[in-house]
Every structure is written in C-alpha cells, then in structure tokens.
Amino acid sequence: MWLNEAEQELRRDLQGLASDLRWSAVELLRIEQQLRLSGNEADAQAMQRLCSLFQGDEEKLSGYAEEVKARLISRNKTP
C-alpha cells in the first residue's frame, strides 16, 4: 500500500531531521577532539555527552520514519 502525500512528507521530514542530527553529531565529535587536544577535558566530555544524545535521537527519528513506511504511524492531511 502506498503512502499518502501527508505520510510521505512526514517520512521525509523525519529522515531529514535524523540526517541533521547525524551531521551535527559528527561536527560535535570533531570539536570534541579539538577540545581534548587543547587540554579542555571537561568541555570535551560535555560534547561527547551531547553527541550521544544526538545519536540516540537520530536513531529514534529513523525508527519513526520506518514506522511511517510500514504504515504503523499514519498522517492524514486536514483542510
């Protein structure tokens, strides 16, 4: 069964947000490495915790996008 337009939009939005979080986590890991090299361990650890949070949220959003694809989550467009 095909996804309706609203469901396709929802899936694309979820995938896009997951991708944004993934990209942000990669950038934060790069910053974390620089902080660690400069001896700023406290801020490096904070960046690492933030990256872990982003990675977990990215996995949730990707899972929700798959649930939309499997039609476990539905959205209907309202006028």
ABEGO torsion letter per residue (X at the ends): XBBBAAAAAAAAAAAAAAAAAAAAAAAAAAAAAAAAAAGBAAAAAAAAAAAAAAAAAAAAAAAAAAAAAAGABBBBBBX
